[in-house]
Each structure stands twice: as structure tokens, then as C-alpha cells.
Amino acid sequence: MERRIFTAAHELGHLLLHKDAYQLDQAQEVKQEEVEANCFAGYFLMPEEVISKDGATGARFPWAIVGRSGRR
């Protein structure tokens, strides 16, 4: 069940982060998008206090998207 939840959050990350980038002929971009979607899913599912404790600022990570997506 946890894997399904992560997969759903991963796909949500694609929808929010890469909505205009579905060109499968660019393998490098696709690989980077997978990394970003995994990162999104991890932070989306991680309890807020863990993120704060770790000091996860992720300058390149679009935190505003996580906030708009219904995060606590």
C-alpha cells in the first residue's frame, strides 16, 4: 500500500512539475523529470516536522507547488 501511495504522489509530481514537458524523445529530460517527481513525492509524503528538522531547503525544488497541492 505504501508503494502505491508513493507512486500516486510521484505521478502528481509529474502533473504539477512537468505539465508542459511530455516529449519522450528527450531521454535526459525524462530522466531528470523522474528524479524531480521522486523528490516531490518524498517531500509531499514526509511529515512537515521531519522536513523542518532536516533543514531541507532545496533551493532548486519548487516548494510553492507542494504548498499549493494541499500539503498540511
N, CA, C and O atoms as CSV, one atom per row, in Angstrom:
chain,resi,resn,atom,element,x,y,z
A,1,MET,N,N,0.811,-1.193,0.000
A,1,MET,CA,C,0.000,0.000,0.000
A,1,MET,C,C,0.860,1.266,0.000
A,1,MET,O,O,0.540,2.231,-0.693
A,2,GLU,N,N,1.962,1.267,0.782
A,2,GLU,CA,C,2.833,2.442,0.823
A,2,GLU,C,C,3.422,2.740,-0.549
A,2,GLU,O,O,3.560,3.903,-0.930
A,3,ARG,N,N,3.771,1.692,-1.291
A,3,ARG,CA,C,4.335,1.890,-2.629
A,3,ARG,C,C,3.307,2.545,-3.547
A,3,ARG,O,O,3.657,3.412,-4.347
A,4,ARG,N,N,2.066,2.146,-3.440
A,4,ARG,CA,C,1.008,2.748,-4.267
A,4,ARG,C,C,0.831,4.225,-3.942
A,4,ARG,O,O,0.644,5.047,-4.839
A,5,ILE,N,N,0.891,4.555,-2.667
A,5,ILE,CA,C,0.748,5.954,-2.256
A,5,ILE,C,C,1.913,6.772,-2.797
A,5,ILE,O,O,1.716,7.875,-3.307
A,6,PHE,N,N,3.136,6.232,-2.688
A,6,PHE,CA,C,4.300,6.939,-3.228
A,6,PHE,C,C,4.160,7.108,-4.737
A,6,PHE,O,O,4.445,8.180,-5.271
A,7,THR,N,N,3.721,6.055,-5.424
A,7,THR,CA,C,3.555,6.127,-6.880
A,7,THR,C,C,2.529,7.190,-7.250
A,7,THR,O,O,2.734,7.942,-8.203
A,8,ALA,N,N,1.439,7.261,-6.513
A,8,ALA,CA,C,0.429,8.288,-6.778
A,8,ALA,C,C,1.006,9.685,-6.569
A,8,ALA,O,O,0.757,10.585,-7.372
A,9,ALA,N,N,1.776,9.874,-5.496
A,9,ALA,CA,C,2.401,11.174,-5.241
A,9,ALA,C,C,3.438,11.493,-6.314
A,9,ALA,O,O,3.573,12.647,-6.721
A,10,HIS,N,N,4.168,10.484,-6.772
A,10,HIS,CA,C,5.149,10.650,-7.847
A,10,HIS,C,C,4.453,11.158,-9.109
A,10,HIS,O,O,4.915,12.109,-9.740
A,11,GLU,N,N,3.350,10.527,-9.470
A,11,GLU,CA,C,2.621,10.939,-10.670
A,11,GLU,C,C,2.011,12.326,-10.491
A,11,GLU,O,O,1.945,13.095,-11.450
A,12,LEU,N,N,1.566,12.656,-9.286
A,12,LEU,CA,C,1.087,14.009,-9.003
A,12,LEU,C,C,2.219,15.008,-9.220
A,12,LEU,O,O,2.005,16.097,-9.754
A,13,GLY,N,N,3.423,14.630,-8.802
A,13,GLY,CA,C,4.588,15.482,-9.045
A,13,GLY,C,C,4.787,15.753,-10.523
A,13,GLY,O,O,5.074,16.885,-10.912
A,14,HIS,N,N,4.639,14.726,-11.353
A,14,HIS,CA,C,4.734,14.940,-12.801
A,14,HIS,C,C,3.675,15.929,-13.274
A,14,HIS,O,O,3.976,16.846,-14.038
A,15,LEU,N,N,2.455,15.750,-12.831
A,15,LEU,CA,C,1.380,16.639,-13.272
A,15,LEU,C,C,1.632,18.083,-12.874
A,15,LEU,O,O,1.346,18.998,-13.647
A,16,LEU,N,N,2.161,18.296,-11.682
A,16,LEU,CA,C,2.389,19.655,-11.203
A,16,LEU,C,C,3.695,20.264,-11.696
A,16,LEU,O,O,3.758,21.461,-11.978
A,17,LEU,N,N,4.736,19.446,-11.800
A,17,LEU,CA,C,6.061,19.967,-12.151
A,17,LEU,C,C,6.345,19.968,-13.645
A,17,LEU,O,O,7.110,20.802,-14.130
A,18,HIS,N,N,5.742,19.047,-14.376
A,18,HIS,CA,C,6.129,18.844,-15.777
A,18,HIS,C,C,4.940,18.839,-16.725
A,18,HIS,O,O,4.960,18.122,-17.726
A,19,LYS,N,N,3.924,19.608,-16.439
A,19,LYS,CA,C,2.706,19.537,-17.237
A,19,LYS,C,C,2.916,19.892,-18.709
A,19,LYS,O,O,2.126,19.471,-19.554
A,20,ASP,N,N,3.939,20.640,-19.028
A,20,ASP,CA,C,4.192,21.026,-20.419
A,20,ASP,C,C,5.362,20.279,-21.049
A,20,ASP,O,O,5.808,20.653,-22.134
A,21,ALA,N,N,5.866,19.246,-20.407
A,21,ALA,CA,C,7.129,18.642,-20.847
A,21,ALA,C,C,7.007,17.177,-21.239
A,21,ALA,O,O,7.868,16.382,-20.864
A,22,TYR,N,N,6.000,16.797,-21.959
A,22,TYR,CA,C,5.852,15.388,-22.329
A,22,TYR,C,C,6.340,15.133,-23.746
A,22,TYR,O,O,5.547,14.875,-24.651
A,23,GLN,N,N,7.653,15.207,-23.929
A,23,GLN,CA,C,8.310,14.889,-25.188
A,23,GLN,C,C,9.261,13.739,-24.909
A,23,GLN,O,O,10.389,13.955,-24.465
A,24,LEU,N,N,8.816,12.529,-25.166
A,24,LEU,CA,C,9.578,11.345,-24.780
A,24,LEU,C,C,10.842,11.111,-25.601
A,24,LEU,O,O,11.615,10.206,-25.283
A,25,ASP,N,N,11.070,11.893,-26.639
A,25,ASP,CA,C,12.274,11.712,-27.442
A,25,ASP,C,C,13.503,12.346,-26.788
A,25,ASP,O,O,14.606,12.225,-27.320
A,26,GLN,N,N,13.340,12.997,-25.681
A,26,GLN,CA,C,14.454,13.641,-24.993
A,26,GLN,C,C,14.736,12.880,-23.699
A,26,GLN,O,O,14.258,13.259,-22.630
A,27,ALA,N,N,15.514,11.808,-23.805
A,27,ALA,CA,C,15.737,10.878,-22.692
A,27,ALA,C,C,16.335,11.555,-21.460
A,27,ALA,O,O,15.933,11.234,-20.341
A,28,GLN,N,N,17.265,12.462,-21.625
A,28,GLN,CA,C,17.894,13.116,-20.474
A,28,GLN,C,C,16.875,13.915,-19.678
A,28,GLN,O,O,16.871,13.866,-18.448
A,29,GLU,N,N,16.010,14.651,-20.372
A,29,GLU,CA,C,14.979,15.421,-19.685
A,29,GLU,C,C,14.038,14.502,-18.925
A,29,GLU,O,O,13.651,14.795,-17.794
A,30,VAL,N,N,13.671,13.391,-19.550
A,30,VAL,CA,C,12.763,12.445,-18.907
A,30,VAL,C,C,13.399,11.909,-17.637
A,30,VAL,O,O,12.734,11.804,-16.607
A,31,LYS,N,N,14.689,11.567,-17.700
A,31,LYS,CA,C,15.381,11.063,-16.513
A,31,LYS,C,C,15.354,12.112,-15.401
A,31,LYS,O,O,15.075,11.781,-14.248
A,32,GLN,N,N,15.639,13.359,-15.730
A,32,GLN,CA,C,15.620,14.436,-14.738
A,32,GLN,C,C,14.213,14.615,-14.176
A,32,GLN,O,O,14.052,14.866,-12.982
A,33,GLU,N,N,13.202,14.489,-15.019
A,33,GLU,CA,C,11.824,14.616,-14.557
A,33,GLU,C,C,11.473,13.510,-13.567
A,33,GLU,O,O,10.743,13.748,-12.606
A,34,GLU,N,N,11.987,12.306,-13.795
A,34,GLU,CA,C,11.743,11.200,-12.861
A,34,GLU,C,C,12.380,11.491,-11.507
A,34,GLU,O,O,11.778,11.233,-10.465
A,35,VAL,N,N,13.589,12.023,-11.523
A,35,VAL,CA,C,14.274,12.385,-10.275
A,35,VAL,C,C,13.467,13.452,-9.538
A,35,VAL,O,O,13.261,13.356,-8.328
A,36,GLU,N,N,13.013,14.464,-10.268
A,36,GLU,CA,C,12.238,15.536,-9.653
A,36,GLU,C,C,10.911,15.028,-9.101
A,36,GLU,O,O,10.503,15.421,-8.009
A,37,ALA,N,N,10.233,14.153,-9.854
A,37,ALA,CA,C,8.952,13.614,-9.384
A,37,ALA,C,C,9.153,12.749,-8.137
A,37,ALA,O,O,8.325,12.775,-7.227
A,38,ASN,N,N,10.241,11.989,-8.093
A,38,ASN,CA,C,10.544,11.205,-6.890
A,38,ASN,C,C,10.802,12.121,-5.694
A,38,ASN,O,O,10.340,11.853,-4.586
A,39,CYS,N,N,11.530,13.185,-5.926
A,39,CYS,CA,C,11.812,14.154,-4.864
A,39,CYS,C,C,10.508,14.775,-4.369
A,39,CYS,O,O,10.275,14.875,-3.165
A,40,PHE,N,N,9.662,15.189,-5.311
A,40,PHE,CA,C,8.370,15.758,-4.948
A,40,PHE,C,C,7.575,14.779,-4.098
A,40,PHE,O,O,7.044,15.150,-3.050
A,41,ALA,N,N,7.491,13.525,-4.548
A,41,ALA,CA,C,6.710,12.510,-3.831
A,41,ALA,C,C,7.248,12.314,-2.416
A,41,ALA,O,O,6.478,12.221,-1.460
A,42,GLY,N,N,8.568,12.252,-2.288
A,42,GLY,CA,C,9.163,12.066,-0.970
A,42,GLY,C,C,8.829,13.201,-0.021
A,42,GLY,O,O,8.429,12.963,1.118
A,43,TYR,N,N,8.992,14.441,-0.485
A,43,TYR,CA,C,8.693,15.582,0.369
A,43,TYR,C,C,7.200,15.753,0.593
A,43,TYR,O,O,6.780,16.183,1.668
A,44,PHE,N,N,6.393,15.423,-0.406
A,44,PHE,CA,C,4.944,15.522,-0.274
A,44,PHE,C,C,4.433,14.589,0.817
A,44,PHE,O,O,3.524,14.941,1.569
A,45,LEU,N,N,5.017,13.404,0.898
A,45,LEU,CA,C,4.569,12.395,1.857
A,45,LEU,C,C,5.253,12.501,3.215
A,45,LEU,O,O,4.753,11.961,4.203
A,46,MET,N,N,6.386,13.187,3.275
A,46,MET,CA,C,7.149,13.288,4.517
A,46,MET,C,C,6.444,14.231,5.498
A,46,MET,O,O,5.960,15.289,5.096
A,47,PRO,N,N,6.382,13.858,6.770
A,47,PRO,CA,C,5.783,14.762,7.765
A,47,PRO,C,C,6.524,16.096,7.795
A,47,PRO,O,O,7.750,16.137,7.686
A,48,GLU,N,N,5.779,17.174,7.943
A,48,GLU,CA,C,6.358,18.515,7.901
A,48,GLU,C,C,7.462,18.708,8.938
A,48,GLU,O,O,8.453,19.387,8.670
A,49,GLU,N,N,7.293,18.111,10.123
A,49,GLU,CA,C,8.308,18.288,11.168
A,49,GLU,C,C,9.631,17.627,10.796
A,49,GLU,O,O,10.685,18.076,11.246
A,50,VAL,N,N,9.600,16.588,9.999
A,50,VAL,CA,C,10.834,15.939,9.545
A,50,VAL,C,C,11.551,16.848,8.556
A,50,VAL,O,O,12.773,16.989,8.612
A,51,ILE,N,N,10.803,17.457,7.658
A,51,ILE,CA,C,11.400,18.376,6.685
A,51,ILE,C,C,12.038,19.546,7.421
A,51,ILE,O,O,13.166,19.929,7.112
A,52,SER,N,N,11.334,20.113,8.385
A,52,SER,CA,C,11.860,21.248,9.154
A,52,SER,C,C,13.110,20.853,9.924
A,52,SER,O,O,14.081,21.608,9.962
A,53,LYS,N,N,13.094,19.674,10.539
A,53,LYS,CA,C,14.234,19.195,11.335
A,53,LYS,C,C,15.463,18.995,10.463
A,53,LYS,O,O,16.575,19.346,10.858
A,54,ASP,N,N,15.264,18.431,9.276
A,54,ASP,CA,C,16.378,18.191,8.365
A,54,ASP,C,C,16.892,19.480,7.748
A,54,ASP,O,O,17.994,19.514,7.202
A,55,GLY,N,N,16.108,20.525,7.831
A,55,GLY,CA,C,16.508,21.774,7.194
A,55,GLY,C,C,16.503,21.658,5.687
A,55,GLY,O,O,17.312,22.290,5.008
A,56,ALA,N,N,15.603,20.860,5.165
A,56,ALA,CA,C,15.533,20.622,3.721
A,56,ALA,C,C,15.000,21.859,3.022
A,56,ALA,O,O,13.791,22.074,2.940
A,57,THR,N,N,15.919,22.666,2.522
A,57,THR,CA,C,15.503,23.890,1.845
A,57,THR,C,C,15.387,23.672,0.351
A,57,THR,O,O,14.509,24.252,-0.288
A,58,GLY,N,N,16.247,22.858,-0.216
A,58,GLY,CA,C,16.183,22.532,-1.636
A,58,GLY,C,C,15.982,23.750,-2.513
A,58,GLY,O,O,14.895,23.956,-3.053
A,59,ALA,N,N,17.006,24.550,-2.659
A,59,ALA,CA,C,16.892,25.795,-3.409
A,59,ALA,C,C,16.298,25.591,-4.800
A,59,ALA,O,O,15.600,26.470,-5.306
A,60,ARG,N,N,16.564,24.449,-5.421
A,60,ARG,CA,C,16.040,24.205,-6.762
A,60,ARG,C,C,14.664,23.549,-6.740
A,60,ARG,O,O,14.043,23.391,-7.792
A,61,PHE,N,N,14.181,23.167,-5.571
A,61,PHE,CA,C,12.901,22.474,-5.502
A,61,PHE,C,C,11.770,23.489,-5.391
A,61,PHE,O,O,11.830,24.385,-4.549
A,62,PRO,N,N,10.738,23.365,-6.227
A,62,PRO,CA,C,9.639,24.343,-6.226
A,62,PRO,C,C,8.674,24.122,-5.059
A,62,PRO,O,O,7.603,23.539,-5.231
A,63,TRP,N,N,9.058,24.586,-3.886
A,63,TRP,CA,C,8.255,24.359,-2.678
A,63,TRP,C,C,6.862,24.941,-2.793
A,63,TRP,O,O,5.929,24.412,-2.189
A,64,ALA,N,N,6.692,26.005,-3.542
A,64,ALA,CA,C,5.365,26.614,-3.677
A,64,ALA,C,C,4.369,25.640,-4.285
A,64,ALA,O,O,3.187,25.669,-3.941
A,65,ILE,N,N,4.831,24.777,-5.184
A,65,ILE,CA,C,3.937,23.793,-5.790
A,65,ILE,C,C,3.469,22.806,-4.743
A,65,ILE,O,O,2.297,22.430,-4.733
A,66,VAL,N,N,4.354,22.379,-3.865
A,66,VAL,CA,C,3.959,21.460,-2.796
A,66,VAL,C,C,2.899,22.128,-1.928
A,66,VAL,O,O,1.905,21.500,-1.561
A,67,GLY,N,N,3.109,23.391,-1.602
A,67,GLY,CA,C,2.151,24.118,-0.776
A,67,GLY,C,C,0.793,24.245,-1.437
A,67,GLY,O,O,-0.234,24.104,-0.773
A,68,ARG,N,N,0.770,24.510,-2.733
A,68,ARG,CA,C,-0.494,24.656,-3.454
A,68,ARG,C,C,-1.213,23.333,-3.636
A,68,ARG,O,O,-2.410,23.318,-3.922
A,69,SER,N,N,-0.509,22.223,-3.478
A,69,SER,CA,C,-1.119,20.929,-3.752
A,69,SER,C,C,-1.842,20.342,-2.542
A,69,SER,O,O,-2.277,19.192,-2.588
A,70,GLY,N,N,-1.976,21.100,-1.477
A,70,GLY,CA,C,-2.767,20.639,-0.346
A,70,GLY,C,C,-1.961,20.123,0.828
A,70,GLY,O,O,-2.516,19.510,1.739
A,71,ARG,N,N,-0.659,20.363,0.819
A,71,ARG,CA,C,0.174,19.940,1.953
A,71,ARG,C,C,-0.303,20.647,3.205
A,71,ARG,O,O,-0.716,21.806,3.169
A,72,ARG,N,N,-0.237,19.927,4.311
A,72,ARG,CA,C,-0.714,20.476,5.590
A,72,ARG,C,C,-0.276,21.855,5.825
A,72,ARG,O,O,-0.603,22.439,6.858
